Amino acid sequence: MKKKIYSPELVVYQSQVTSLYSIFNRVSGVFLILLWLSLFLLVKVFKYLIFNYTFYLLNFYLFFTFNFIINSILVFLLFNFLFHLFAGIRHLIWDTGRLLNLEEVGYTSVILVLLVVFSIFLILI
């Protein structure tokens, strides 16, 4: 029995680092918008609970119980923000017509990740 050939593009196509960065940049942008909207709604809700004593006790309990989880979430949010920021700066450089060579795009992809990791390291120290 012959194998069915679907499409030559599906067989030849390999995912590229730059396409994954582009997709992640868009996903992180949507994620940041949802984050700001949820923070806005949380401020609206918490301003009514701020005078409640049980709210303070709950906040104290959550801080010491879920400290590792909260810090992990904050690092994840910081990574999303910094990646989106530096990828946006890279796109602004591309808009000027610079660094558009395929080799230079690969270098800027590596530099982008290194900048994000180094910035997170500097912020958390």
C-alpha positions as a Markdown table, in Angstrom:
| # | Residue | x | y | z |
|---|---|---|---|---|
| 1 | Met | 0.0 | 0.0 | 0.0 |
| 2 | Lys | 1.3 | 3.5 | -0.9 |
| 3 | Lys | 1.9 | 6.1 | 1.7 |
| 4 | Lys | -0.4 | 9.1 | 1.3 |
| 5 | Ile | 1.5 | 12.3 | 0.6 |
| 6 | Tyr | -0.1 | 15.2 | 2.2 |
| 7 | Ser | 1.7 | 18.3 | 1.2 |
| 8 | Pro | 5.4 | 19.1 | 0.5 |
| 9 | Glu | 5.3 | 22.0 | 2.9 |
| 10 | Leu | 4.4 | 19.8 | 5.8 |
| 11 | Val | 7.3 | 17.4 | 5.1 |
| 12 | Val | 9.9 | 20.1 | 4.6 |
| 13 | Tyr | 8.8 | 22.6 | 7.2 |
| 14 | Gln | 10.9 | 22.9 | 10.4 |
| 15 | Ser | 10.0 | 25.3 | 13.2 |
| 16 | Gln | 12.4 | 28.2 | 13.5 |
| 17 | Val | 13.5 | 30.0 | 16.7 |
| 18 | Thr | 12.4 | 33.3 | 15.3 |
| 19 | Ser | 8.9 | 32.1 | 14.5 |
| 20 | Leu | 8.6 | 30.7 | 18.0 |
| 21 | Tyr | 9.7 | 34.0 | 19.5 |
| 22 | Ser | 7.1 | 35.8 | 17.4 |
| 23 | Ile | 4.4 | 33.6 | 18.6 |
| 24 | Phe | 5.5 | 33.9 | 22.2 |
| 25 | Asn | 5.7 | 37.7 | 21.8 |
| 26 | Arg | 2.1 | 37.8 | 20.8 |
| 27 | Val | 1.0 | 35.4 | 23.5 |
| 28 | Ser | 2.8 | 37.3 | 26.2 |
| 29 | Gly | 1.2 | 40.6 | 24.9 |
| 30 | Val | -2.3 | 39.1 | 25.3 |
| 31 | Phe | -1.3 | 37.6 | 28.7 |
| 32 | Leu | -0.1 | 41.1 | 29.9 |
| 33 | Ile | -3.3 | 42.7 | 28.8 |
| 34 | Leu | -5.3 | 40.1 | 30.7 |
| 35 | Leu | -3.0 | 40.6 | 33.7 |
| 36 | Trp | -3.6 | 44.4 | 33.8 |
| 37 | Leu | -7.3 | 43.9 | 33.4 |
| 38 | Ser | -7.4 | 41.4 | 36.3 |
| 39 | Leu | -5.3 | 43.6 | 38.5 |
| 40 | Phe | -7.7 | 46.5 | 37.8 |
| 41 | Leu | -10.6 | 44.3 | 38.8 |
| 42 | Leu | -8.8 | 43.0 | 41.9 |
| 43 | Val | -8.1 | 46.6 | 43.1 |
| 44 | Lys | -11.8 | 47.4 | 42.6 |
| 45 | Val | -12.8 | 44.4 | 44.7 |
| 46 | Phe | -10.1 | 44.8 | 47.4 |
| 47 | Lys | -10.8 | 48.4 | 48.1 |
| 48 | Tyr | -14.1 | 47.3 | 49.6 |
| 49 | Leu | -12.4 | 44.6 | 51.7 |
| 50 | Ile | -9.4 | 46.7 | 52.9 |
| 51 | Phe | -11.1 | 47.6 | 56.2 |
| 52 | Asn | -12.1 | 44.1 | 57.0 |
| 53 | Tyr | -9.9 | 42.4 | 59.7 |
| 54 | Thr | -10.4 | 38.9 | 58.3 |
| 55 | Phe | -8.9 | 40.1 | 55.0 |
| 56 | Tyr | -5.7 | 41.1 | 56.8 |
| 57 | Leu | -5.5 | 37.7 | 58.5 |
| 58 | Leu | -6.1 | 35.9 | 55.2 |
| 59 | Asn | -3.5 | 38.0 | 53.4 |
| 60 | Phe | -1.0 | 37.2 | 56.2 |
| 61 | Tyr | -1.7 | 33.5 | 56.0 |
| 62 | Leu | -1.4 | 33.4 | 52.2 |
| 63 | Phe | 1.8 | 35.3 | 52.2 |
| 64 | Phe | 3.6 | 32.8 | 54.5 |
| 65 | Thr | 1.9 | 29.7 | 53.2 |
| 66 | Phe | 2.3 | 30.2 | 49.4 |
| 67 | Asn | 5.4 | 32.3 | 49.3 |
| 68 | Phe | 7.2 | 30.0 | 46.9 |
| 69 | Ile | 4.2 | 29.9 | 44.6 |
| 70 | Ile | 3.7 | 33.6 | 44.7 |
| 71 | Asn | 7.4 | 34.2 | 43.9 |
| 72 | Ser | 7.3 | 31.7 | 41.0 |
| 73 | Ile | 4.3 | 33.5 | 39.6 |
| 74 | Leu | 6.0 | 36.9 | 39.9 |
| 75 | Val | 9.1 | 35.6 | 38.1 |
| 76 | Phe | 6.9 | 34.2 | 35.3 |
| 77 | Leu | 5.1 | 37.6 | 35.0 |
| 78 | Leu | 8.5 | 39.4 | 35.0 |
| 79 | Phe | 9.7 | 37.1 | 32.3 |
| 80 | Asn | 6.7 | 37.8 | 30.2 |
| 81 | Phe | 6.9 | 41.5 | 30.6 |
| 82 | Leu | 10.7 | 41.7 | 29.9 |
| 83 | Phe | 10.4 | 39.3 | 26.9 |
| 84 | His | 7.6 | 41.4 | 25.4 |
| 85 | Leu | 9.6 | 44.6 | 26.1 |
| 86 | Phe | 12.8 | 43.5 | 24.5 |
| 87 | Ala | 11.1 | 41.8 | 21.6 |
| 88 | Gly | 9.3 | 45.1 | 20.9 |
| 89 | Ile | 12.6 | 46.9 | 20.9 |
| 90 | Arg | 14.0 | 44.4 | 18.5 |
| 91 | His | 11.0 | 45.0 | 16.2 |
| 92 | Leu | 11.6 | 48.7 | 16.4 |
| 93 | Ile | 15.2 | 48.1 | 15.3 |
| 94 | Trp | 13.9 | 46.0 | 12.4 |
| 95 | Asp | 11.5 | 48.7 | 11.4 |
| 96 | Thr | 14.6 | 50.9 | 10.7 |
| 97 | Gly | 15.9 | 48.3 | 8.3 |
| 98 | Arg | 18.7 | 47.1 | 10.5 |
| 99 | Leu | 19.6 | 43.5 | 11.5 |
| 100 | Leu | 17.3 | 41.9 | 8.9 |
| 101 | Asn | 19.9 | 39.4 | 7.7 |
| 102 | Leu | 19.1 | 35.8 | 8.6 |
| 103 | Glu | 22.3 | 35.4 | 10.5 |
| 104 | Glu | 21.8 | 38.7 | 12.4 |
| 105 | Val | 18.2 | 37.6 | 13.2 |
| 106 | Gly | 19.5 | 34.5 | 14.8 |
| 107 | Tyr | 22.0 | 36.5 | 16.9 |
| 108 | Thr | 19.4 | 38.9 | 18.1 |
| 109 | Ser | 17.2 | 36.0 | 19.1 |
| 110 | Val | 20.0 | 34.7 | 21.4 |
| 111 | Ile | 20.7 | 38.2 | 22.7 |
| 112 | Leu | 17.0 | 38.6 | 23.4 |
| 113 | Val | 16.8 | 35.6 | 25.7 |
| 114 | Leu | 20.1 | 36.5 | 27.3 |
| 115 | Leu | 18.9 | 40.0 | 28.0 |
| 116 | Val | 15.7 | 38.7 | 29.6 |
| 117 | Val | 17.5 | 36.2 | 31.8 |
| 118 | Phe | 20.2 | 38.7 | 32.8 |
| 119 | Ser | 17.5 | 41.4 | 33.6 |
| 120 | Ile | 15.6 | 39.0 | 35.8 |
| 121 | Phe | 18.8 | 38.1 | 37.6 |
| 122 | Leu | 19.6 | 41.8 | 38.2 |
| 123 | Ile | 16.1 | 42.6 | 39.4 |
| 124 | Leu | 15.9 | 39.6 | 41.8 |
| 125 | Ile | 19.3 | 40.3 | 43.4 |
